[in-house]
Amino acid sequence: MSEHVTPDWSTPEGLAAIAAHLRSQIDGYRDPVAWSLALSPATSDPEWELAHVNRPGGRHALPAVVLATVLGHDGSTATLPVRTDQLEAAITSLSPAEACTSLDHPNLAAWRAAAQALADNPVREAVLVWVADLDDPVSSDVDGEMRAAIEGLHPRS
């Protein structure tokens, strides 16, 4: 988007154009096949809490590229730490998308809940689990958990 064009946050087409613009700002970026924000366990339970799993074939490119932009991520398969200030920046950056009332915004809702969970228990940690290609090696235990949560898929090593 040039500086002369006002982004249209109110339509799916406008959101797609915003996502395309953000993608073009990251060298080598590609949309993930699957991704999720995850929170470390709040109890002795070893499993990570996956905020919202964006499955293969999903339509959540804008939240993915917003988070990648905030984290400076290139789109490769990885598990990356997400600081509270980075999560808040992503929430602020994506919030205008709520003007598009024809779409649900599950990532935004999940991020807000995760931010509250982190505020309530500062010992917890957040990570971004990003899978560029399902044939890539699993990048962490939580990556394996996310891949296992995707119906019909099993963690790959």
Disulfide bonds with the S-S distance in Angstrom:
none
